């Protein structure tokens, strides 16, 4: 089954509107999610809960208004979408957090079952250096 751009944008709309739960309704409980890099959020997570606890919960402590993600590009092929996003957030200490992301997302129907997320490792490291947990 193929995924199309309008469906992907609809699923990601929750993240764009600060409604992470609406987005995560489309993520499998046993999602295979890898955050690439060498920073405090990097790792291989084998469930939605593990991913959220290791990343979104940490970011929520240093980004008072959330990550404020915006989708900039979507490319689809078969059951996979490449989604580029940018964060327009401000950290607890006032640091502008304008990180850019590229997520390679595999779907089963309209459910995300695998993600490989690429981002600016240095910016994430600096965010947590300036805003310790």
C-alpha positions in Angstrom: 0.0 0.0 0.0 1.2 3.5 -0.8 1.2 6.6 1.3 0.6 9.9 -0.3 1.7 13.5 0.5 -1.8 14.8 1.6 -2.1 11.9 4.1 1.4 12.5 5.4 0.8 16.2 5.8 -2.5 15.4 7.6 -0.8 13.1 10.1 2.0 15.6 10.7 -0.5 18.5 11.2 -0.8 17.6 14.9 2.9 18.3 15.4 2.6 21.6 13.5 -0.3 22.7 15.8 1.2 21.7 19.1 -1.0 18.6 19.4 1.6 15.8 19.7 -1.0 13.3 20.8 -2.9 13.7 17.5 0.4 12.8 15.7 1.3 10.0 18.0 -2.2 8.3 17.4 -0.6 7.4 14.0 2.5 5.9 15.5 2.6 2.1 16.2 3.1 1.1 19.9 6.1 -1.0 18.7 7.5 1.6 16.4 11.2 1.2 15.5 12.5 4.8 15.8 16.2 5.7 15.5 17.4 9.2 16.2 20.7 9.6 14.5 23.7 11.5 15.9 25.8 11.9 19.0 23.7 14.0 21.3 21.4 13.5 24.4 18.4 12.5 22.3 20.2 10.0 20.0 19.4 6.4 20.2 17.4 3.4 18.9 14.0 3.2 20.5 11.8 0.1 20.0 8.5 1.6 21.2 6.4 4.8 21.1 6.7 5.1 24.9 10.5 4.7 24.9 10.9 7.3 22.1 8.6 9.8 23.8 10.3 9.4 27.2 13.8 9.7 25.7 13.1 12.7 23.4 9.9 14.6 23.7 9.8 14.5 27.5 13.3 15.9 27.7 12.6 18.6 25.1 9.5 19.6 26.9 11.7 20.5 30.0 13.9 22.9 28.0 11.5 24.2 25.3 8.6 25.7 27.3 6.3 26.0 24.3 7.3 22.7 22.7 9.3 22.0 19.6 7.0 24.1 17.3 7.6 22.0 14.3 6.7 22.9 10.7 6.8 20.6 7.7 8.7 22.1 4.8 8.9 19.2 2.3 7.4 15.8 1.8 8.4 13.2 -0.7 6.6 9.8 -0.9 7.5 6.5 -2.6 5.5 3.4 -1.9 5.1 2.9 1.9 7.8 5.5 2.7 7.8 9.3 3.2 10.7 11.6 3.6 9.6 14.5 5.7 11.7 17.6 6.3 10.8 19.8 9.3 12.1 22.8 11.0 11.7 23.8 14.6 10.8 27.4 15.4 11.1 27.1 19.2 12.8 29.1 21.9 14.6 27.5 24.8 14.1 28.1 28.5 17.1 30.4 28.5 16.0 32.3 25.4 18.2 30.4 22.9 16.6 30.2 19.5 16.2 26.6 18.6 15.8 26.5 14.8 16.8 22.9 14.2 16.2 21.2 10.9 15.1 17.6 10.7 14.7 15.0 8.0 12.7 11.9 9.0 12.5 8.8 6.8 9.2 7.4 7.8 7.8 3.9 6.8 4.0 3.4 7.1 1.7 0.4 7.3 -1.6 2.0 6.1 -1.7 5.4 7.9 0.4 4.1 10.9 4.0 4.9 11.3 6.0 1.8 12.0 9.6 2.9 11.4 11.5 6.3 11.6 15.0 7.2 11.0 15.4 10.8 12.2 18.3 13.1 11.2 19.0 16.5 12.8 21.6 19.0 13.8 23.5 17.1 16.6 25.5 20.1 17.6 22.4 22.2 18.1 20.8 19.6 20.3 24.0 19.3 22.4 24.2 23.0 22.8 20.5 23.2 23.7 21.1 20.8 26.6 24.4 22.4 27.6 22.8 25.8 28.0 19.6 24.3 29.5 20.6 21.5 31.8 17.8 19.1 32.8 
